[in-house]
Amino acid sequence: MDTSQGFITRLDGRIIRSQQWLSSNPYSHPRRRYNLIDLATALLDRCKLLNANEDLDKAILHITEANLLPFHPLDDTYQYLVSCFLTLARSLLIRFWRTRQPDDLKSSIIYSRHILNWDLPSGIVSSMRKDITVMLVRALGAHVEMEAGSAIRDIEEMVVLCRELLTLGISGDDLVNSILFLNEAASAAFSLRATHEKKTLVQVIDQVVDWTRKAMEMCLPRSERAFMALAYTLTIRFVQTFSVQDIQEAISLCDQVIASHPLGDGRNPYQDNALFFTAQFSDLLFKVYPTSQYLEDAISRVRTSLVHSSPGSSDHSMLTKSLADLTKSRSRHFHLMEHPLATCSDVSLEVGPSALERIDASDESWVEWSATGDVRRACSLTTIDRQIQDLQGMLSGTLPQTSDSGTYFCALTDWYLARFYRTDDIADLEQSIEWRQIQLASTPADYLTQADFILLGQQLFLAFQRNHRISLLEESISLIRHVVDAAGAQGVFHRLALRELLRSLSRRWTLTRQRNDLDECVLLLQTSIDHNCTIPSDKLEAACIWAHIARRTAHPSISTAYESAMSWMQTSLVFAPTLHTKHAHLVAVQGANQMPLAYASYRVQTGHLEQAVETLEQGRALLWSEMRGLRASIDQLSGVDTALATKLANINQDLEILMMSIPPGGNGGADGSGTQSEGGTDAFGQFLKKQRKLLDERDTLTSHIQGLPGFEDFLKTPSFDTLRAAASRGPVIIVIHCEWRSDILVVLQDSPPSLITTANDFYHKANELAYRLSDTRKKHLLESSQYQRVLRSVLEELYEIIGQPVIDKLHELNVPEQSRIWWCPTSVFCSLPLHAMGPIPSKNKIKKYFSDMYISSYTPTLSALIKSREHGKQTSDPLSLLVIAPPEKSLPGVTEEIKVIRSVLGSSMDTHILEDATSKSATQRLEHHRFAHFACHGVLEEGKPFDASFMLHGDDRFTLLDIVRSRLPSAEFALLSACHTAELTDGSIADEALHLTAAMQYCGFRSVVGTMWAMADTDGRDLAEYFYTSMFSGEDLRIPYYERSAKALRDAVQRLRREKRVGLERWVNFVHYGA
């Protein structure tokens, strides 16, 4: 438009002429309408140029007058009349955008509707219908945003109009604008809470989404604005319905906008918005469905968006906080570091001693949900009271049943709750509950959210805990059940409701003993396990609680509960990427490490001894079992399908490398730092992605292999018929230590397991013995009289509760004395010297211990023992012993130890001394020797079992993790003349047997001698002399050397006792593991 002064002058003249004509002609003149419209048009043109609201007001008055004039069929055309009303509607809408006066908006809508509803001759309106309809759609959208009427009816009308626009062939900007107007109205109806008709709103949003999808098919070229509008509407529907498909489609739409142009300095605003929203949408998806897959995707997207955001902007701050929250969630998922729980719910079925279980209700969404409350609780009482007073003042001036009043109700609820936590005054809690109830009562039922019911239910339960009024508990149960039973309920709030209902029902069970409460608790636990928002570790915890409850109450679901717990123990362990995180996972899940023992004890109780053995094998030493599965023999498979065997071996090797690695960034990249690859995935995310891909490939291959004839049991948990082979050289004695019942099983090769029952106090007495021995060792020196006295009493009591019954059973089974036997201890017995129980009463009064009657060895599992007897790599190399003995001033006896070894072995064996050993050189040199002897310091790191190590040259460490990475197929035997090599690290799980001796056995050594605690420096020399003398002299050459080692150790220990008169703690220290 010409904006020159000349054009404005001409407009002024036109306006003056029109005004003069109107003032000089009568009101009834047939040309009056035309002159009024001409004057109004000129005023509108000048208003656009000069932005003069006065001209706009006058124009509206003149158009209104024109529309009120009588219609003259001979002088006025219908089309002109429609144009008059259209101009008025448009002018009123323009003034509304300037002044935000609701009356203008309403009038514009009325006039627009009036035009569209006129019964005019065909063709009169059609030429203007698109413009009128687009304008009305926009006006109705503004009406929704103003909360000026029924948002539902407005949006429904907009949908009808938009459908008509498609039939009118709308395109270009008008189509895009209509998409924007409609979707923005849907967003406003949700975010402004302009309606309480929540269910109807969802139905209307369905119509909005359906129409938008059709409209976008006609958008050529494709509109980025339309994509973003639909993405946001889909996310709104996701918040209402928790439909994963909606949020994933929203993310996909954002991705298409991002991909429309290369990312860089030339990004358009829509790409910036898409980057930000795809980060927020993926974060929201994880909060509702907290799976590891969604977690890693959210971290990747947030990181990408953060890189492209402007530092200091609000978006940058929000993204930084999102990334921090997500990485904390990663830490919890994978147990990468200590992560405090936000809240815990007690689940108590007090029908027996210690029948208290805990359920972690600390979903990430709940952490964020509670964050504001935590800030309020940190405020002073003065601040809290001032906030309450201010809110009550604002509420008094607010209309009821508005979004503001609802906000004030919620805030008062939270502040009174904060006051309660400050004062511990039940009156404050009751006031908080009252405000919450007012909020719920003033909000139509269809608009209440799951969170509203859960929060009030939690507060009522808290009040019940304080005043013990059963009516409060009943009301809490009723409210939470409303969420649990809601049609289509899902998502993280539904899962939280399951936990809260379980807590309340279990408490009511303790009070009333109603069987239906117990049954519902069991059902809720099953539902929680199956819930799509429950992460594997929480599924395991729920299964453990279910098993505990079922066992404690004799519920008929006992076996099913135990099977579920055992299954989730293994499944959840697979999702932990490394040995460190796997062990941390087992430690973190309360009750998990007791499940195999509990289930085995139940099997024994029901008379299924063979299944008890299978259960223990399935659930104990899980880390060793998983690693051993990666090194499972493929020889048989190679004979059937070489390519398949090779592919499986390669996948297993890649998985093993990942499992035994240190996660990227030390803490797994959990802080979101580190190198970022294409797509925003950090190092830890790439690590997980690679592991998941390998696991999927391995599962597919394994399923295929198990379908081959003869491979049906490939990599499956071994049956008892397979496990009994562990007793081919002598009985295996399994000691089951469990709070439910403790038993001793003797496994024989050719007969069913034999049962030795124990006394009622067996479990507690064993705990006391283990604690007494460990505590005394920490407080006193090993050679102290205090420790000697305690060790002596422990060995005596062990003989009473285990030694004597086992000897009697072995006699009964015709197992000759001096036979070999293997101990497979569980729980605290993994740290107790079963091989040295005694003294055993004898007629000649000579002190004898269990090791004098039977040659004892240990094994973590039956499978480990079977594996140690498998034929290894055949070699024609001469016998050779590698002695790893770095010079150490604190170990002067090592020099004499080396001399003794050389003297005893002489020329019968090549002896290689490695004094400057490092972890790398030790690994390389061990590959070339069948025998190994370590003479150095052994070190434990509390809470870090994989950091247990041998101290080598230059303070280098040969850690447990270094050892398990090694593959030594030719290895036979190792003597670990170092401290703590068969001792468990404090903070590790006993039944996982994570110590250096077990690691040496895993990497290939068939038999290993280790130490249960610190050893005396001088004992290394004497033990070596006696041990090697026995092992390499006079034995039947048909017996492999590794099978001679157990007897050689027993002989050496007897000589230490007899010839060196060493103290009890020094000879008891040495143990034999393996074949």
N, C-alpha and C positions, 0 to 999 in steps of 0.2 A: 504494500500500500504506500502511496506517496505521502511521506510525512513532512513535506516541506510546508513552510509557513503559508505559501499560496494555497495549498489544499485546505488547510485549516480555515483560511479566510473564506474560501468558497463554501465550506461547511457552515461557517457562521452565517453567511448570507442566505444559504438554503434554510437554515433554522429560523432566521428572522422572517423570511418570506412565508414560511409555513405558519408561523405564529400569527402573522398579520392576516393571512387568509382565514384562519380559524376564528379570529376575533371579529372579522368583518362579515362573516356568513352565518346564517342561522344554524341552530343545532340540527335541524331536520334536513339539511342539505344532503342530497345523495352522495356527494363527493367528500363528505366530512371524513368517512372512514379512511379513504385513501390519503388524505392530507395528514391525519393523525399518525398513520403508519409511516408516511414519508418523514414526518417530524421525528418520530421515535427512532427511525433508522438512522437519521442524521445524528441524533443525540448519541446513539450507541456507537456510531463510527468515531465521533469526537471523544467519547469516553474511552475507547480503546487507545486513541492516540495520546490523550492527556491524562488518562487514569483518573478521571473526574467522577467520583461517586454520585455527585449531584446530577450529572447528565444521565446516569444510569437510573436513578430514582425517577426523574422526569419521564424518561423513555417508558418505564414500566407503567407509570400513570396514564400516559397517552395510549399505550397499547391496550391497557385494561379498558379505557373508555371506548376505544375502537371496537373491542370485542363485545361491549355491552350495547352497541348500537343495533337497531333492528336490521334484519337481513333483507336485502332487496334483490329478489331473484333476477330482476331485469338488469340490475346494475352490478351486483356482486356475483362473483363466481365461487363455487364451493372450494376450489383450489386456493383462491385468495383468502377465503375465510380460514382454511386450515393453516395457511402460512401465518396469519395473524396470531392464532393460538400457539403455533409452534414458536414464533418469535417471543411471545410472552413467557412461555415455559422456559425457553432458553435464557431469557433475560433474568428471570427469577433465579434460575440455577446459577447464573454468573454472579448475581448479587449474594447468593448464599455462600459461594466460595470466598467472597470478600468479607462478609460480615458475620458468617456462621449463624444467621438467624434461622431457627427451625421452621418458622412460618413460611419463609420464602421457599425452603426445600419442599415442604408439604404442598404448597400451592403449585410448584413446578410439577410435582408428581401427579397432582390432581388434573392439571391441564393436559399433561401428556397422556394420561389414561383416557381423558375425555376425548381427545383427538382419535386415539386408536379404537375407541368403542363407538365412534359415530357410525351410523348406518347411512353411508354416503354412496353415491353411484360408483360402480366399478371403475377403477383407474384414477379416481380423484386423489386418494390418499397414497396409493402404492408408490408414486414417485418420491414421496417424502417419508415413507414408512420406515426405511432403514435408519434415517437420521433420528426420527422420533424414538424408535425402539432403542437405539444405542444410547441416546440421551436419558431415556427412562431407566435403563439398566444402570447407568452411572448414578443417577439420582437415588435410586433404591439402594445402591451400595452405600452411598453417603448416609442414607436414612438408617441403615444398620449400624454404621459406625457411630452415629449420634445417639444410639439407644433411644430413638424417638418413637418406636412402635414395636410391633412383633417382628423380630428378626427372622423368625422361621417363615412367616407369611411373605415377608419381603424377598427372602432368598428363593422361596418357591416360585414367586412371580418372576424373579430374575431368570430362573431356569427356563420357565415357559417362554419368556421373551427371547432368550438366547437360542432356544430350539427353533423359534420362528425365524431368527436371523439366518440360521443355516439354510432354511428353505428359501430365503430371499436372496441367497447367493452372496452373502457378506464376505468380504475378503480384506486383505491389507491391514492397515492400521486399525480400522474399525473392528475387525475380527480379533486382533491382538488385544485391543483395549477392552473389548467385551470379556475376553478371557481373564484379563487382569481385574476388571471390576467385580466379576462374579467370585473369583477366588479370594480376592481381598475381603469381600463381604463375608465369606465363610470364615476367614481367619478372624475378622473382627467379632463375629458372633461368638466365636470360641474364646478369644483372648479377653474381650471386654465383658464376657458373661452377660450378654444382653438378653439372654433367655434362660429360663430354668428348664426348658423342655429338652433335656439332654438327649434322650432317645430319638426324639424327632429331629434334633439337630444332626445326629449321626446319619439319619435317613436322608436328610436334605443334602448333607455333604456327599453322600453316595451319588445323588443326582448331579451335583456339581462336578464330581470327578468324572462321571460317565460322559457328561456333555463336553467337558474340557478335552477329554481324550479324542472325541469325534472332531471337535473343532481344530485340534492341533494337526490332525491329518490334512486339513485344508490350508494350513499356514505354510505358504510358500513365498519366500524362503522361510525355513523353520525359525521360530522366534525364541531367542534366549530368555526374554522376559516371560513368555508363556511357560517355558520349561520350569523356570524358577517358581512361578505362581502355583503350578500344579504340584511341584515338589513340596511346597510348604503346606498345601491343603492335604496332601497325602500324609504328611507328618502329623497334622492335626488329627486326622482320622486314626492314625496309629496310636496316639495318646489316648484316644477314646476306646479303641477296640483291641489294641496290642497285636494287630495283624502284621506279621513280619514282612509279608509281601508288600504292604504299603510303604514301609520305611525303606525297604530295599529298592523299590521302584523310585522313591524320592532320591535316594543316593545315586541311582543310575542316571536319573535326569540331570542331576548336578554334574555328574561325570561327563555327560555329553556336552554340557555347556563349557566345562573346563577344557575338553578336547577340541572345542570348535576353533581355537587358535593356540599356537604354541605359547607356553608360559614364558613370561619374560617381562621386560620393562613396558612392553606395549599391551599389557593386559587391559581388557575393558572392565567396566564396573561389574558387569554380570559374572565374569569369571572370578573376580574377587569375592563376590557374594557366594558364588557356587563353592569356591574353596572353603569359605568359612562355614557355610551350611552343611556341606558334606562332612566336615569335621564334627559339627554339632550333632548331626543326624546319627552318625556312626557311634558317637559317644552315648546318645540317647538309647540306641538299639542295645548297646552293651549294658546299660543300666537296667533295662527292662529284662533282657535275656543275657545274664552274665556268663557267657561261655568264653572259652579261651580263643576261639576263632573270631568272635566279634570283638574281643578285647584287643587282639593284635591288629585287626583291621582298623579299629578306632585309633590306636596309638599311631599307626602309619599315617592315617589321614590327618590327624591333629598335627603331627610333626610337619607334614607337607604344607598344611595351611599356615602353620606358625612361621615357617621359612619365608613364605611369601607375604606375610603380614607386616605392617609398619610398626616398629618398636615404639612403645609409648601410647599406641592406640588402644581403645577399649577392646577391640577384637583381639589384639595381641595379648592383653591381660587375661581375657577369658580363656584363650587357647592355652596360655601358660598354666593357668590353674587346672584346666581340663587334663593337660598332659601330666601334671603332678598327681592328680587323682587317679588317672589311669595307670600310671607306673606303680602307685601304691597297690592298686588292685592286682597288677601283675605280680608284685612281690607276695601278695597273699595267695594268689592262685598257684604260684610255683615255689612258695616258701623260700624266696630268695633272701629275705632278711626278716628281722623281727617286725611284726605288724600288729599293733595293739588292736584288740577287738573293740568295736564300738559299743556293743551291747550283747549281753548273753541272757538267755532265758533258761531257768532251771526247769527240768522235767523230772519230777520225783514220783516214783511209785514205791512208797515206803512200806513194803511188805516183807522186808528182810534187812539185815544189816548192810549199810553202805549202798542202799539201792537208790543212789542219786546219780542222775545222768544230766549232762549239760548239752544244750543245743545252741549253737552259735547263730544268732539272728543278725549278724553283722554284714548284710548285703551292702554293696557299695552304694546303692541308692539310699539305703537307710542311713548310711554314714552322712551323706550329703543332706538328707532330709533332717537329720538331727543336728547338723552343724550349727544352725542359727540358735537352737535351744541351748547348745553348749555355751555359746557366746553370752546368752542372757544369764545363764547360771553363774557366769564369771563376774557379773555386775554386782555392785554393792547393793545392800538392801535399800539404801536411800534412792539409788538410781531406779531400782525396780519399782518402788512405791511411786516415784514421780512419773514413770512411764504408765503405770496403771491409772493414775489420776488423770493424765493427759488423754488417754484413750477413752476413759469414761466421759470426759468432757466432749470429745469429738463425736462420740456415739450419741450423746444426747441431742445433737443438732443434725443427725443423719436420718433420712427416711428409712423405715424398715424394709426388709426384703430387697435391698439393693446390694450391688457388689461391694460398696464401701462398708455397709453395716456388717456384711459377712467377714470382710477383712478385719474389722475391729473386734468381732467376736473371737476370731482365731488368735489375734494378737493378745487379747486379754487372757485367753486360755493359757497361752504359752508363758506370759509374764507371771501369772499366778502359780503356774507349775514351777517356774524358776524360783519364786518366793518360797514355795514349799521345800525345795532342795536347800534353800538357805536357812529356813527356820525350823524345818522338820515338824511344822504345825499342820496337823491333818485338816484343819479348817481351810488352809490355803489350797490344799489338794482338792477338797470338796468344792471350793469356789471355782477352781479351774475346770472341774468336771461340769459344774453347773453352766459355765459359759459355753463349754463345748456342746452341751445338750441344747442350749438355746440356739446355737449355730445350726445344729442339725434340725431342730424343730422349725426354724425359720426358712429352711431351704427345702424346696420341693424334693420329694424322694428321688425323682428321676435324675436330679442333678447332683446328688451326693456321690462322692468318689469313694473308692476302696480305702484310700488313706484316711478319710473322715471316720469311718467305722473302726479301723484298726487303732487309730490314735485314742479314741474314746475307750475302746476295749482295753488298751494298755493302761490307761489311767484308772479305770475301774478295778483292774487286777491289782494295781499298785495300792489302791485304797483298801482292797480286801486284805492284802498282806499286812496292812497296818491295823485295821480294826476287826478283821476276821468275820465280817458280816457276809454270810453266804449269799445273800441277795445280790451283792455287788459282783460276786463271782458268777452267778447265774446270768446277770445282765451282760457281763463281759463276754461270756460264752455265746450268748445270743447275738451280740453285735458282730463278733468275729466270724461266727458261722454264716452270717449274712454274706460276707465276702467270699468265704470258701465255697458256699453253695450257689453263688450267683451264676447265671447262665453264661457260658462262654468265658468264665473267669480264667485268666492266665496272667503271666508276667510276674515280675518280682514282688509286687504287692500281694498277689495271691499266694505266692510262696511264703512270704512273711506272715500272712494270715494263717497259713497251715501251722507254722511254728507257734504262733501265739495261741491258737486253739488247742494245740497239743499240750502246751504248758498249762493252760487253764483246766483242761479235762483231766490231766494227770493229777493236778492238785485236788480236783473234786473226787477223783478216784480214791485218794488217800483218806478223804473225809467220809465218803459214803459207801465205798466198795461196791458201787454199781457195776455189774459186769459189762453193761452196754458202753460205759465210759472207757473201760479197758479195750473193748473191741474197736471202738472208734479211734483210740490212740494208735492202735496197730494199723488201722486203715489209713490214718493220717500219715504215719511214717512211710507206709508203702507208697502213698500218693506223692509224698515229698521226694522219695527216691526216683519215681518216674517223672517228676516234674521237669519241664524243659528249661527251667531257670536254675536248677540245682547243679552246681559244678561237681565233678567227680569226687573230690575230697569230702564234700558235704553229703553226697550220696552215701559214701562209705560210713561217715559218722552216723547218719540216720539209720543205716542198716545195723551198725553196732548197737545203737540204742534199742532198736527193735529186738535184736537178739537177746539183749540183756533183760528187757521187759518180759519177753516171751518166756525166757528161762526162769526168771524170778517168779512169775505168776502161773507157770505150767500152762501157758497158752498153747493151743493146738498148732500154732504157726512156728514153733521152735525150729524145726528142721529147715523150713523155708527161709526163716530169718537168717539162720547161720549160713545157708547157701548163698543168700544175697550178700551178706557181709564178706564172705570169702571171695565171691566173684568180683565185688567192687574193690577189694584190696588189690587184686591183680590188675583190674581195668584202670583204676585211678593211678596205679604206679606207672603204667605205660605212658600216661600223659605227662608225667614228670620227665623232663628231657635228659637230665644227667644223674650220675650216681649221687652227687651232693643233694640235688633237689628231691630225688627219690627217697633218700634217707630222711631228709627234713620233713617230707610229706608223712612218712610213717610215724615220725616222732610227734608231729603236730596233731594228727587225728587221734583224739582221745579214745582209748579203748581198742584201737585197731590192732596193736601188737599182741593183745590178749585173745583176740578172736580165734586163732587156730587152736590155742590151748583149750579155750572154752568149748569149742565145737568138738574137739577130740575127746574131752572129758564127757561130753554128752553122748558121744558114740560109745564110749566105754560103758557109761551108765546104762545104755540101752542094749548092751551086749554085742555091739558091732566092733570088735577089736581090729579087724583088718581095715575097716573103713576109718578107724581112729588113726591108724598108721598113715593111711593115704592123706587124711586131712592135715596131719602134721607136716607131711612132705609138701603138700600144696601151699601151706601158709607160712612156713618158716624159711629163714634164709632166702627171702624173696629176691634180694639183690644178686646173690650168688647164682640163684636159679635162673634169673633173667639173663645174666651174663653168660652162664653156661649154655643157655639156649642159643645164644649167638655164635657159640663155638661148637654146636652140635655136629656130630659126624655126618658127612654127606656121602660117605663111601658107597653105601647101599644105593642111594639115589643116583649116584654117578653111573652105576652099572645099568640103570634103567634109562636115564635121560641126562646125558652129560651137560648139555646146554642149560637145562633147568637147574641142575645142581650148581653149576658155575654162577648162574645169575643169583641164586639164593645166597651163595657164599659171598659174593660181592656186596649184596645188600646188607648182609649181616656184618660184614667188615666195616662198611660205612656207618652203620648204626652203632657199632661198638666204639668206633672212633669218637662219634658224637657223645655217646653216653659217658665215656671216660674222660671227656674233656672238661676244662674249666669254662663255664659259661662266659660269653663275651662281656667285657667290661667289669669282670670281677663279680659284680652283683647282678649279672645277666643283662646289663643295659637297662636296669629297672628305673634308673633316674632319667631315662629318655635321652641321655647323652650319647656321644659316640658317632661313628660314621653312619651317614644316611645314604642308602642306595636309591636308585630310581624307584619312585613310588612311595618314598617316605619311610620305608621299612628300616628300622635300626638293626644293629648287628644281632641282637638277641632275637628279634623278629625273624630275621633271615635264618637264624639257627633253628628256630621252631618250625619254620616253613619247610626246611630241608628234612628235618626229622619226621614231620607228619607225612611228607611225600614218601619217604623210605618205609615208614610203618604201613602205609596203605599198600605199597607195592609188595611188602613182605606178607601182609595178610592175604592178598590176592594169590600170591604164589603158594603160600601154605595151604590155603583152601584147595587149590588145584592139586597139590601133592597128596593131600589127604584123600583125594578122590581116586588116586591110583591104587590098583590092587596091591595089597600088602603094606600100604602106607597109611592105613586108616587111623593109626595112633600116633602118627608123626607129630612130634613136639607137643603132644598132649600130656597132661599130668599122669605120671606112671601109675599103673595099678599095683595092688599088693603083690600079685604074682611076679611082677617085675622087681619090686622093691625088696622082696625076700632074698634076692641074690646078694644083697649086702651082707647076709649072714653066712655066705659060702665058706668062710674061713673061721667062723666062730660066731656065737650069739651077739646080737646088738641089743643093748639095754637102753630103752627109752624111758626117761624119767619125766612124767607129765606133772608140771607144777601149776596148779590152777586153783582159784578161790572156790570154784564150785565143787570140785573133788580132785584129788591128786592120786595118780596111780603110776605103777611101774610096769612096762610091757617088755617082755623078752621075745625078741624076734628071732626065729630059727628058720633055717633054709627049707626044711622038709615037713614042717608042721605048723599049725596055726599059732598065732602069738599066745604067749602065756602071760597071765595077769597076776600081778602082785598088788593087792590092795594095801592102802596105807591107813595110818591112824587118823582120827578126826583133826588132830592138831598139827598134822604133817605140814600143811601149807604155811601156817603162821610160824611154826618152828623153823622151817627152811628160810623164811624171810629174816627171822631173827639171827640165824647163824650167819647168813650172808652179810647182813648189816654189821654184826659184831666183828667179823673178820675184816671187812673193808674199813670200818671206822677205826679199829685199832691200828691197822696198817698206816692210815693217814696220820695218826697221832703219835705213833711210836716207831722207833727204828726196828727193822726186821729182826736184828739180833737181840733186841731188848727182851727182858724177862716178861714184860707185859704181853708182847706179841707172841712169844713162845707159849705162854700160858693159855692165851685165847686160842691159838691155832691148835694146841693139843686138845682143848675141850671141844672145839668144833669137829675135829677128826673123830673124837670119841662119840659125839652125838650123831654124826653122819653115819657111823657104823651101826648105831642103834636103829636109826630110822630107815636106812637104805642097805648098808653093807650086810648085816646079818640076814635080812629077808632075801637079798639077792643070792647070797651064798647058799642059803637053804634051797632056793628055787633051782639054782644051777646043779646042786647035788641031786635034786629031784628029777631034773631033766637029763641026768647022767652026763653032764659036762665035766670032764676031768679037771682037776686042779692043774695048774701050769698051762692051761689052755689060753689061747688068746680070746679076749672079749673086747667089744667096742662100746663105749659110752656115747649116747646121743642125748645130752642133757638139754633141758629147756629152762627158760627164765633164769632165776637166780642160781640154778645149778650150773649154769655156764661159767660161773666164777668160783665154784667150790671144787676142791681137790678130791673128787670121788675116787681116784686111783689110789689114794693114800689113806683111806678110811681105816680106823683102828685106834689103838692096837686090838688085835683079835685074841681073845683068851686062848691059851694053849696049856697043855699039861706040863711042858718043860719050862714054862714061865719065860720063854724067850719071846721078846716082842716081835710080833708079826703084824704086818699091815696087808691091806687088800692086794697091793701090788706083789706081795710075796706069794700069794695063792694063785693069782691070775695075772696074765700079762695084759695090761690095760692100754687101750688107745682111745682116742676121741674122734668123733666125726660130727660136723655141723648138721648133715642130713644123710639119709641113706643113699641118695643119688650121688652125693659127693664121694662117698666110699666106693660105690660101684664104679664111678668114673676113674678113681685112682687106680683101679685094677685093670682097666682096659689096656690093651697092648698099644704101646706108644710107638714112636718112630724107631725103627730098627737101625742100629749103627754098629759098624765094625771098628769104630775108634777104640783105642785102648782106654782102660779105666783112668779117669782123671778127676781130680778134686780141685775146685777153685776156692781158695781161702781169701776172703775179703776181710782184711785186717789193717785198717789205716792206723798209723802210729798215733798214740794218744797218751799224754802224760798221766792222765787220771786212770788209765788202764795199764799199769806196768806188767800185769800178768799176761798180756796178749803175746809178748815176745816169747815167753816160756811155752805158751799154748801152741805157737807155731812150731817151735822146736819139737815138742812132744808129737805133734801130728806127723812131722817129717820122720821122726824116729820110729814111730809105730808103723807107718805105712811103708817106709823104706822104698825099695825099688818096685814094690808090687803095684804102685799107682803113681801116675804123673801128678805131682802136686804143684799147683801154681799159686803163688802168693801175690795178691793184688793190694799193694799198700796205698797207692795213690788213686784209689778207686773214686770215681764220681758216679752219679746216678746213670749217666749215659754209658760210661765204660763198663759199669757193673752189668747193665742190661745186655750189652754186646757180648761180654765175656761169658756170661752165664749160658748163652746159647750153645757154647762149645764144650760144656762139661756136664757129666751125668750127676756129679755130686757137688754140693756147695757147703761151705762152712763160713758163717759170719761171726767175726770176733770184734765187736765194736759196741758203741752205745745204742740202745733202743730207746726211743723217745715217744711219749704220748702227748697229744694236744687235747685238752679237755673240750668236749663238744665237737671235735673235728676228727672223727675216726679215720678219714681218708688222708689225714696229715700225719698219722702214726708213721714212724720212719726209723731207718738206720742212719746214724751219723757217719758220714764218710769223709774223705780227704777234703781239707779246706772248708769244713763245716757244711759241705754239700749234703743234701739229704736224699736218701733213696726211700721214697714214700710208699705207702700202701697203694696209692693210685699208680705210681710208677710200676710197681710190681704187677698189678693186675693187667696193665697194658701189655706186659710181656707175654710171649708165646714160646714155651720151652717144651716141645714135644718129646725131647730125648732125656729130660731131667728125671732123676729117680729119687734122690734123697737130699735133704738140707738139714743141717744142724745150726740152729740160731743161738749162738752163744752170746746173747745180749739180753738186756733187761726188757721186761714187759712185752715180749713178742707174742704171747698167747693171752695177753690181758686185754680186756675190753676197755675202751675209752669211756670215761665218765660222760654221760649224756647220750651215749649210743644205745641202740636196742640190743638187748642180750641175745635174742633169738636170731638176729642177723649175723652174729659171729664175725663182726668186722674187726679183725686183728691181723697182725703181720703173718702169723703162722697159717691162718686160713688163706690169706692172699698168696703165699708161696705154694700152697697146695693147689689153688685155683690155676695159677699160671703154668703148672705142669709137674711140679714135684709130687711124687706119689706118696711120700712119707716125709714128715717134718717134725723135728724136735724143737719145742719152744719153751718159754718160761711164763709162769703165771704172775710173776711180780719181778722186782729187782733181784739181780743175782750178784753173788760175791765174785770179785775179780779172780780170786785164786781158784774158784770152782771150775772156771773155763778150762784151765790146764788139766786138772784131774779128770773132769768129765770127758774131755777129748781123749785122753789116754785110755781110760777104761772102756769108753764107748767104741772107739775104732779097733781096739784090741779084740773085743767081743765080736764085732760085726764082721771083721775080715779074717777070722780064724776058726777052723774046725767045723764050720757049718756045711750042711749038705749043699753042694754047688747047684743043685736043681732049684733051690729056693732063691728067688731074686733078692738082691741086696736090700731093696726097699722094704721087703717083707721081713728081713732080719732085724731091721732097725728098732722095732718095738722091744724085742727081747734084749737087744744090745743096750738100750736105754735102761731097761729093768736091771740088767747085770751091772751096769755102770753105777746106778743109784745104790744098789746093794753094797758095792765096794766102797762108795763114798761113806755110807753109814758105818760099814764094818771097819774099814782101814783108816779113814780120815776122821771118823767120829764127828761128822758135820752135824750141825744143829738141825732140828726138825724142819725149820722153814727153808733150809738150803736144799735138801734133797726132794722135799715135796714139790718144790718149785718147778721141776722139769716134767713136761708132758709130751706125749706122742700123739700126733694127728696123722690119719691116713691109713694106707693099706698095711 
